[in-house]
């Protein structure tokens, strides 16, 4: 099979590519540590490429990806398949997924969870400081009173007392 040879030579040494069988291939889109990485499996039926390859995202690697995301990725890949029917398209599909990884995974909950927790960690400091600020202000008022009392007691008493009274 011409396409098989082509895929082997194109992806030689590419750790993302795995040949499961001469008619079944996996490609990991994204680095292994990337929460938005996903794995596509493409299998060729006997009538391929006149008929569509079987594209699957059932790999365990994808188990954190919501089924809705998987379905939307598969739907978009099937659009590519239909555009390329009759031609060797496995490379095209893998490259399409690579080029569009961010778009394909933009609604992936793993991502939103991290971004939510990020915004929480950005947001939560906003909440305590305002509470802390209030406490600080309360403290500083009592501190100011104490300081005022001290200076009153030390300084020239009559003038000091009048002056504080005027301010009050």
Phi and psi restraints in degrees (value plus and minus 20) as a CYANA .aco file:
   2 UNK   PHI     -79.2   -39.2
   2 UNK   PSI     -65.4   -25.4
   3 UNK   PHI     -83.8   -43.8
   3 UNK   PSI     -58.4   -18.4
   4 UNK   PHI     -78.4   -38.4
   4 UNK   PSI     -67.2   -27.2
   5 UNK   PHI     -81.0   -41.0
   5 UNK   PSI     -62.2   -22.2
   6 UNK   PHI     -81.9   -41.9
   6 UNK   PSI     -66.8   -26.8
   7 UNK   PHI     -81.0   -41.0
   7 UNK   PSI     -62.9   -22.9
   8 UNK   PHI     -81.3   -41.3
   8 UNK   PSI     -60.6   -20.6
   9 UNK   PHI     -96.0   -56.0
   9 UNK   PSI     -57.6   -17.6
  10 UNK   PHI     -83.5   -43.5
  10 UNK   PSI     -67.1   -27.1
  11 UNK   PHI    -118.2   -78.2
  11 UNK   PSI      -7.8    32.2
  12 UNK   PHI     -77.2   -37.2
  12 UNK   PSI     106.3   146.3
  13 UNK   PHI      60.5   100.5
  13 UNK   PSI     -20.8    19.2
  14 UNK   PHI    -106.0   -66.0
  14 UNK   PSI      93.2   133.2
  15 UNK   PHI     -88.0   -48.0
  15 UNK   PSI     -37.4     2.6
  16 UNK   PHI     -97.0   -57.0
  16 UNK   PSI     -40.7    -0.7
  17 UNK   PHI    -115.7   -75.7
  17 UNK   PSI     117.2   157.2
  18 UNK   PHI    -160.7  -120.7
  18 UNK   PSI     108.3   148.3
  19 UNK   PHI    -111.8   -71.8
  19 UNK   PSI      89.8   129.8
  20 UNK   PHI     -99.1   -59.1
  20 UNK   PSI     -55.6   -15.6
  21 UNK   PHI    -178.5  -138.5
  21 UNK   PSI     151.1   191.1
  22 UNK   PHI     -82.2   -42.2
  22 UNK   PSI     -30.2     9.8
  23 UNK   PHI    -145.4  -105.4
  23 UNK   PSI      -3.5    36.5
  24 UNK   PHI    -164.8  -124.8
  24 UNK   PSI     108.6   148.6
  25 UNK   PHI    -158.1  -118.1
  25 UNK   PSI     126.2   166.2
  26 UNK   PHI    -138.1   -98.1
  26 UNK   PSI     125.4   165.4
  27 UNK   PHI    -158.2  -118.2
  27 UNK   PSI     109.4   149.4
  28 UNK   PHI    -112.0   -72.0
  28 UNK   PSI     103.1   143.1
  29 UNK   PHI    -115.2   -75.2
  29 UNK   PSI      92.9   132.9
  30 UNK   PHI      84.6   124.6
  30 UNK   PSI     141.0   181.0
  31 UNK   PHI     -89.7   -49.7
  31 UNK   PSI     138.6   178.6
  32 UNK   PHI     -83.7   -43.7
  32 UNK   PSI     -51.8   -11.8
  33 UNK   PHI    -106.2   -66.2
  33 UNK   PSI     -22.1    17.9
  34 UNK   PHI     -97.6   -57.6
  34 UNK   PSI     102.2   142.2
  35 UNK   PHI     -82.9   -42.9
  35 UNK   PSI     -36.6     3.4
  36 UNK   PHI    -120.4   -80.4
  36 UNK   PSI     -12.0    28.0
  37 UNK   PHI     -90.5   -50.5
  37 UNK   PSI     128.2   168.2
  38 UNK   PHI    -167.4  -127.4
  38 UNK   PSI     146.2   186.2
  39 UNK   PHI    -142.8  -102.8
  39 UNK   PSI     108.2   148.2
  40 UNK   PHI    -128.3   -88.3
  40 UNK   PSI     117.2   157.2
  41 UNK   PHI    -135.6   -95.6
  41 UNK   PSI     108.3   148.3
  42 UNK   PHI    -139.9   -99.9
  42 UNK   PSI     104.5   144.5
  43 UNK   PHI    -141.6  -101.6
  43 UNK   PSI     123.8   163.8
  44 UNK   PHI    -121.4   -81.4
  44 UNK   PSI      98.4   138.4
  45 UNK   PHI     -90.6   -50.6
  45 UNK   PSI     148.3   188.3
  46 UNK   PHI     -79.1   -39.1
  46 UNK   PSI     -50.8   -10.8
  47 UNK   PHI    -108.9   -68.9
  47 UNK   PSI     -20.8    19.2
  48 UNK   PHI     -83.8   -43.8
  48 UNK   PSI     124.7   164.7
  49 UNK   PHI    -113.7   -73.7
  49 UNK   PSI      -8.3    31.7
  50 UNK   PHI     -86.8   -46.8
  50 UNK   PSI     -51.2   -11.2
  51 UNK   PHI    -133.6   -93.6
  51 UNK   PSI     144.4   184.4
  52 UNK   PHI     -86.7   -46.7
  52 UNK   PSI     124.4   164.4
  53 UNK   PHI     -90.6   -50.6
  53 UNK   PSI     141.2   181.2
  54 UNK   PHI    -108.8   -68.8
  54 UNK   PSI      99.5   139.5
  55 UNK   PHI    -127.9   -87.9
  55 UNK   PSI     108.9   148.9
  56 UNK   PHI    -149.9  -109.9
  56 UNK   PSI     127.3   167.3
  57 UNK   PHI    -143.3  -103.3
  57 UNK   PSI      10.6    50.6
  58 UNK   PHI    -102.4   -62.4
  58 UNK   PSI     -22.4    17.6
  59 UNK   PHI     -77.9   -37.9
  59 UNK   PSI     125.2   165.2
  60 UNK   PHI     -76.6   -36.6
  60 UNK   PSI     -51.6   -11.6
  61 UNK   PHI     -72.3   -32.3
  61 UNK   PSI     -51.4   -11.4
  62 UNK   PHI    -111.5   -71.5
  62 UNK   PSI      -8.6    31.4
  63 UNK   PHI     -87.5   -47.5
  63 UNK   PSI     -34.3     5.7
  64 UNK   PHI    -111.0   -71.0
  64 UNK   PSI     -25.5    14.5
  65 UNK   PHI    -108.0   -68.0
  65 UNK   PSI     113.8   153.8
  66 UNK   PHI     -87.1   -47.1
  66 UNK   PSI     130.9   170.9
  67 UNK   PHI     -82.7   -42.7
  67 UNK   PSI     -51.1   -11.1
  68 UNK   PHI     -84.0   -44.0
  68 UNK   PSI     -62.3   -22.3
  69 UNK   PHI     -85.0   -45.0
  69 UNK   PSI     -67.0   -27.0
  70 UNK   PHI     -75.6   -35.6
  70 UNK   PSI     -65.0   -25.0
  71 UNK   PHI     -83.6   -43.6
  71 UNK   PSI     -60.8   -20.8
  72 UNK   PHI     -88.0   -48.0
  72 UNK   PSI     -55.9   -15.9
  73 UNK   PHI     -84.8   -44.8
  73 UNK   PSI     -66.1   -26.1
  74 UNK   PHI     -81.1   -41.1
  74 UNK   PSI     -60.9   -20.9
  75 UNK   PHI     -80.0   -40.0
  75 UNK   PSI     -65.3   -25.3
  76 UNK   PHI     -87.1   -47.1
  76 UNK   PSI     -58.0   -18.0
  77 UNK   PHI     -85.1   -45.1
  77 UNK   PSI     -56.9   -16.9
  78 UNK   PHI     -85.4   -45.4
  78 UNK   PSI     -51.2   -11.2
  79 UNK   PHI     -80.9   -40.9
  79 UNK   PSI     -64.0   -24.0
  80 UNK   PHI     -82.8   -42.8
  80 UNK   PSI     -61.2   -21.2
  81 UNK   PHI     -78.2   -38.2
  81 UNK   PSI     -69.2   -29.2
  82 UNK   PHI     -82.6   -42.6
  82 UNK   PSI     -54.5   -14.5
  83 UNK   PHI     -90.2   -50.2
  83 UNK   PSI     -41.5    -1.5
  84 UNK   PHI    -135.5   -95.5
  84 UNK   PSI      -8.9    31.1
  85 UNK   PHI     -74.4   -34.4
  85 UNK   PSI     120.5   160.5
  86 UNK   PHI      70.6   110.6
  86 UNK   PSI     -29.9    10.1
  87 UNK   PHI    -140.7  -100.7
  87 UNK   PSI     137.1   177.1
  88 UNK   PHI     -85.4   -45.4
  88 UNK   PSI      97.6   137.6
  89 UNK   PHI    -145.9  -105.9
  89 UNK   PSI     -17.3    22.7
  90 UNK   PHI     -81.4   -41.4
  90 UNK   PSI     -66.3   -26.3
  91 UNK   PHI     -79.3   -39.3
  91 UNK   PSI     -64.5   -24.5
  92 UNK   PHI     -77.4   -37.4
  92 UNK   PSI     -62.8   -22.8
  93 UNK   PHI     -86.9   -46.9
  93 UNK   PSI     -64.1   -24.1
  94 UNK   PHI     -82.5   -42.5
  94 UNK   PSI     -62.9   -22.9
  95 UNK   PHI     -89.1   -49.1
  95 UNK   PSI     -57.8   -17.8
  96 UNK   PHI     -78.8   -38.8
  96 UNK   PSI     -66.2   -26.2
  97 UNK   PHI     -82.9   -42.9
  97 UNK   PSI     -60.1   -20.1
  98 UNK   PHI     -83.5   -43.5
  98 UNK   PSI     -66.6   -26.6
  99 UNK   PHI     -86.0   -46.0
  99 UNK   PSI     -49.1    -9.1
 100 UNK   PHI    -130.5   -90.5
 100 UNK   PSI      -1.6    38.4
 101 UNK   PHI     -72.6   -32.6
 101 UNK   PSI     -66.9   -26.9
 102 UNK   PHI     -82.9   -42.9
 102 UNK   PSI     -62.5   -22.5
 103 UNK   PHI     -86.6   -46.6
 103 UNK   PSI     -64.6   -24.6
 104 UNK   PHI     -81.8   -41.8
 104 UNK   PSI     -54.2   -14.2
 105 UNK   PHI    -126.2   -86.2
 105 UNK   PSI      -8.1    31.9
 106 UNK   PHI     -83.9   -43.9
 106 UNK   PSI     -48.0    -8.0
 107 UNK   PHI    -119.5   -79.5
 107 UNK   PSI      -7.6    32.4
 108 UNK   PHI     -85.9   -45.9
 108 UNK   PSI     103.2   143.2
 109 UNK   PHI     -74.8   -34.8
 109 UNK   PSI     -58.2   -18.2
 110 UNK   PHI     -69.4   -29.4
 110 UNK   PSI     -63.9   -23.9
 111 UNK   PHI     -88.5   -48.5
 111 UNK   PSI     -68.6   -28.6
 112 UNK   PHI     -83.4   -43.4
 112 UNK   PSI     -55.9   -15.9
 113 UNK   PHI     -79.2   -39.2
 113 UNK   PSI     -67.7   -27.7
 114 UNK   PHI     -84.8   -44.8
 114 UNK   PSI     -59.8   -19.8
 115 UNK   PHI     -89.4   -49.4
 115 UNK   PSI     -54.8   -14.8
 116 UNK   PHI     -84.3   -44.3
 116 UNK   PSI     -67.0   -27.0
 117 UNK   PHI     -84.7   -44.7
 117 UNK   PSI     -53.6   -13.6
 118 UNK   PHI     -80.8   -40.8
 118 UNK   PSI     -68.7   -28.7
 119 UNK   PHI     -88.4   -48.4
 119 UNK   PSI     -48.3    -8.3
 120 UNK   PHI     -87.0   -47.0
 120 UNK   PSI     -65.9   -25.9
 121 UNK   PHI     -88.1   -48.1
 121 UNK   PSI     -47.4    -7.4
 122 UNK   PHI     -95.7   -55.7
 122 UNK   PSI     -57.7   -17.7
 123 UNK   PHI     -97.5   -57.5
 123 UNK   PSI     -62.3   -22.3
 124 UNK   PHI     -79.2   -39.2
 124 UNK   PSI     -62.2   -22.2
 125 UNK   PHI     -73.6   -33.6
 125 UNK   PSI     -51.4   -11.4
 126 UNK   PHI     -82.7   -42.7
 126 UNK   PSI     -54.9   -14.9
 127 UNK   PHI     -94.8   -54.8
 127 UNK   PSI     -77.3   -37.3
 128 UNK   PHI     -75.7   -35.7
 128 UNK   PSI     -65.3   -25.3
 129 UNK   PHI     -72.7   -32.7
 129 UNK   PSI     -60.6   -20.6
 130 UNK   PHI     -84.0   -44.0
 130 UNK   PSI     -60.6   -20.6
 131 UNK   PHI     -83.3   -43.3
 131 UNK   PSI     -66.8   -26.8
 132 UNK   PHI     -79.1   -39.1
 132 UNK   PSI     -63.2   -23.2
 133 UNK   PHI     -76.9   -36.9
 133 UNK   PSI     -66.3   -26.3
 134 UNK   PHI     -77.1   -37.1
 134 UNK   PSI     -67.5   -27.5
 135 UNK   PHI     -79.4   -39.4
 135 UNK   PSI     -65.3   -25.3
 136 UNK   PHI     -78.2   -38.2
 136 UNK   PSI     -65.2   -25.2
 137 UNK   PHI     -81.0   -41.0
 137 UNK   PSI     -63.8   -23.8
 138 UNK   PHI     -80.2   -40.2
 138 UNK   PSI     -66.4   -26.4
 139 UNK   PHI     -78.8   -38.8
 139 UNK   PSI     -68.9   -28.9
 140 UNK   PHI     -82.9   -42.9
 140 UNK   PSI     -52.5   -12.5
 141 UNK   PHI     -82.5   -42.5
 141 UNK   PSI     -68.6   -28.6
 142 UNK   PHI     -84.6   -44.6
 142 UNK   PSI     -58.6   -18.6
 143 UNK   PHI     -81.2   -41.2
 143 UNK   PSI     -64.3   -24.3
 144 UNK   PHI     -79.0   -39.0
 144 UNK   PSI     -63.7   -23.7
 145 UNK   PHI     -79.3   -39.3
 145 UNK   PSI     -66.3   -26.3
 146 UNK   PHI     -79.7   -39.7
 146 UNK   PSI     -66.3   -26.3
 147 UNK   PHI     -79.0   -39.0
 147 UNK   PSI     -64.9   -24.9
 148 UNK   PHI     -79.5   -39.5
 148 UNK   PSI     -66.5   -26.5
 149 UNK   PHI     -76.8   -36.8
 149 UNK   PSI     -65.2   -25.2
 150 UNK   PHI     -79.6   -39.6
 150 UNK   PSI     -71.4   -31.4
 151 UNK   PHI     -83.2   -43.2
 151 UNK   PSI     -57.7   -17.7
 152 UNK   PHI     -77.9   -37.9
 152 UNK   PSI     -68.7   -28.7
 153 UNK   PHI     -85.5   -45.5
 153 UNK   PSI     -51.6   -11.6
 154 UNK   PHI    -103.7   -63.7
 154 UNK   PSI     -69.7   -29.7
 155 UNK   PHI     -86.1   -46.1
 155 UNK   PSI    -186.6  -146.6
 156 UNK   PHI     -92.9   -52.9
 156 UNK   PSI      92.8   132.8
 157 UNK   PHI     -75.9   -35.9
 157 UNK   PSI     -76.3   -36.3
 158 UNK   PHI     -76.5   -36.5
 158 UNK   PSI     -70.5   -30.5
 159 UNK   PHI     -82.6   -42.6
 159 UNK   PSI     -63.4   -23.4
 160 UNK   PHI     -76.5   -36.5
 160 UNK   PSI     -68.1   -28.1
 161 UNK   PHI     -83.1   -43.1
 161 UNK   PSI     -66.9   -26.9
 162 UNK   PHI     -75.4   -35.4
 162 UNK   PSI     -66.3   -26.3
 163 UNK   PHI     -80.1   -40.1
 163 UNK   PSI     -67.3   -27.3
 164 UNK   PHI     -82.5   -42.5
 164 UNK   PSI     -60.5   -20.5
 165 UNK   PHI     -80.6   -40.6
 165 UNK   PSI     -63.9   -23.9
 166 UNK   PHI     -77.6   -37.6
 166 UNK   PSI     -65.9   -25.9
 167 UNK   PHI     -82.8   -42.8
 167 UNK   PSI     -64.3   -24.3
